[in-house]
């Protein structure tokens, strides 16, 4: 609400209490839905594990999260390709249609 500039307007209308509580359940549900939609992309199906990171990036030991990569490639191939490129990997080597 702060970034949208709604705090003062909501306080003036009694929608937002001084302790930060919303008095209108519909607005609270709307902000909840917005938050869910914003972070939905960070869920990798497979183990339903949240992952804000990139499974293609190597850790300090030089290893990748192969379980996370596999789940991501199956659930969201387009995102897997993008994250592979961001990690400096060739996405074609990780996709299931790779003939190698």
KELO-106666 format. One record per residue (C-alpha): residue in three letters; x, y, z. Coordinates in Angstrom, 1 decimal, always signed. Each point is the difference from the previous one (the first is absolute). Layout:
<pts>
+------+--------+--------+--------+
! type !     px !     py !     pz !
+------+--------+--------+--------+
!  ALA !      X !      Y !      Z !
...
+------+--------+--------+--------+
</pts>
This chain:
<pts>
+------+--------+--------+--------+
! type !     px !     py !     pz !
+------+--------+--------+--------+
!  UNK !   +0.0 !   +0.0 !   +0.0 !
!  UNK !   +2.9 !   +2.3 !   +0.7 !
!  UNK !   +1.4 !   -0.3 !   -3.5 !
!  UNK !   -3.4 !   +0.7 !   -1.5 !
!  UNK !   -0.5 !   +3.1 !   +2.2 !
!  UNK !   -3.1 !   -1.4 !   +1.6 !
!  UNK !   +0.9 !   +0.1 !   +3.7 !
!  UNK !   -1.2 !   +3.6 !   +0.8 !
!  UNK !   -3.1 !   -0.4 !   -2.2 !
!  UNK !   -1.0 !   -3.2 !   +1.7 !
!  UNK !   +0.7 !   +1.4 !   +3.5 !
!  UNK !   -2.1 !   +3.1 !   -0.8 !
!  UNK !   -2.9 !   -2.2 !   -1.1 !
!  UNK !   +0.3 !   -2.3 !   +3.0 !
!  UNK !   +1.0 !   -3.0 !   -2.1 !
!  UNK !   +3.5 !   -0.2 !   +1.6 !
!  UNK !   +0.4 !   +0.2 !   +3.7 !
!  UNK !   +3.0 !   +1.5 !   +1.7 !
!  UNK !   +1.3 !   -3.5 !   +0.8 !
!  UNK !   +0.0 !   -0.9 !   -3.7 !
!  UNK !   -3.2 !   -2.1 !   +0.1 !
!  UNK !   -2.4 !   +0.2 !   -2.9 !
!  UNK !   -3.7 !   +0.5 !   +1.0 !
!  UNK !   -1.4 !   -1.1 !   -3.4 !
!  UNK !   +0.3 !   -3.7 !   -0.6 !
!  UNK !   -0.4 !   +0.4 !   -3.8 !
!  UNK !   +3.0 !   +2.2 !   -0.2 !
!  UNK !   +2.0 !   -2.4 !   +2.2 !
!  UNK !   -1.0 !   -2.9 !   -2.3 !
!  UNK !   +1.0 !   +2.1 !   -3.1 !
!  UNK !   +3.4 !   +0.7 !   +1.4 !
!  UNK !   +0.4 !   -3.7 !   +0.9 !
!  UNK !   -0.9 !   -0.9 !   -3.6 !
!  UNK !   +2.5 !   +2.5 !   -1.3 !
!  UNK !   +2.7 !   -1.4 !   +2.2 !
!  UNK !   -0.8 !   -3.6 !   -1.0 !
!  UNK !   +0.2 !   +0.9 !   -3.7 !
!  UNK !   +3.3 !   +1.9 !   +0.4 !
!  UNK !   +1.7 !   -3.0 !   +1.7 !
!  UNK !   -1.7 !   -2.8 !   -1.9 !
!  UNK !   +2.9 !   -0.1 !   -2.4 !
!  UNK !   +2.4 !   -1.0 !   +2.8 !
!  UNK !   -1.8 !   -3.3 !   +0.6 !
!  UNK !   +1.5 !   -3.0 !   -1.7 !
!  UNK !   -2.4 !   -3.0 !   -0.2 !
!  UNK !   +1.5 !   -3.4 !   +0.8 !
!  UNK !   +0.5 !   +0.4 !   +3.6 !
!  UNK !   -2.1 !   +3.2 !   +0.3 !
!  UNK !   +3.2 !   +1.6 !   +1.3 !
!  UNK !   +0.3 !   +3.8 !   -0.1 !
!  UNK !   +3.0 !   +1.2 !   -1.9 !
!  UNK !   +0.9 !   +3.6 !   -0.5 !
!  UNK !   +3.4 !   -1.0 !   -1.4 !
!  UNK !   +1.2 !   -1.4 !   -3.2 !
!  UNK !   +0.6 !   -3.8 !   +0.1 !
!  UNK !   +2.4 !   +0.3 !   -3.0 !
!  UNK !   +2.4 !   +2.2 !   +2.0 !
!  UNK !   +2.8 !   -1.9 !   +1.6 !
!  UNK !   +0.5 !   +0.1 !   +3.8 !
!  UNK !   +3.3 !   +0.6 !   +1.7 !
!  UNK !   +1.0 !   -3.7 !   -0.6 !
!  UNK !   -0.7 !   +0.5 !   -3.8 !
!  UNK !   -3.2 !   -2.2 !   +0.1 !
!  UNK !   -3.4 !   +0.8 !   -1.5 !
!  UNK !   -3.4 !   -0.9 !   +1.5 !
!  UNK !   -0.8 !   -2.9 !   -2.4 !
!  UNK !   -3.3 !   -0.8 !   +1.7 !
!  UNK !   -1.1 !   +3.6 !   -0.3 !
!  UNK !   +1.2 !   +0.1 !   -3.7 !
!  UNK !   -1.9 !   -3.2 !   -0.8 !
!  UNK !   -3.2 !   +1.2 !   +1.6 !
!  UNK !   +0.2 !   +3.5 !   -1.6 !
!  UNK !   +0.7 !   -1.5 !   -3.5 !
!  UNK !   -3.1 !   -2.2 !   +0.4 !
!  UNK !   -2.3 !   +2.7 !   +1.5 !
!  UNK !   +1.1 !   +3.2 !   -1.8 !
!  UNK !   +2.3 !   -0.6 !   -3.0 !
!  UNK !   +0.0 !   +3.7 !   -1.0 !
!  UNK !   +1.1 !   +1.1 !   +3.4 !
!  UNK !   +2.6 !   -2.8 !   +0.2 !
!  UNK !   +1.5 !   +1.3 !   -3.3 !
!  UNK !   +0.1 !   +3.6 !   +1.3 !
!  UNK !   +1.6 !   -1.0 !   +3.3 !
!  UNK !   +2.5 !   -2.2 !   -1.8 !
!  UNK !   +1.1 !   +2.9 !   -2.2 !
!  UNK !   +0.2 !   +2.3 !   +3.1 !
!  UNK !   +2.3 !   -2.5 !   +1.6 !
!  UNK !   +2.3 !   -0.1 !   -3.1 !
!  UNK !   -1.2 !   -3.5 !   -1.0 !
!  UNK !   -1.1 !   -1.2 !   -3.4 !
!  UNK !   -3.8 !   -0.7 !   +0.4 !
!  UNK !   +0.0 !   -2.5 !   -2.8 !
!  UNK !   +2.2 !   -2.3 !   +2.0 !
!  UNK !   -2.7 !   -0.2 !   +2.8 !
!  UNK !   -3.2 !   -0.3 !   -2.0 !
!  UNK !   -1.6 !   -3.4 !   -0.5 !
!  UNK !   +0.1 !   +0.1 !   -3.8 !
!  UNK !   +3.8 !   +0.1 !   +0.2 !
!  UNK !   +1.2 !   -2.9 !   -2.3 !
!  UNK !   +3.2 !   -0.5 !   +2.0 !
+------+--------+--------+--------+
</pts>
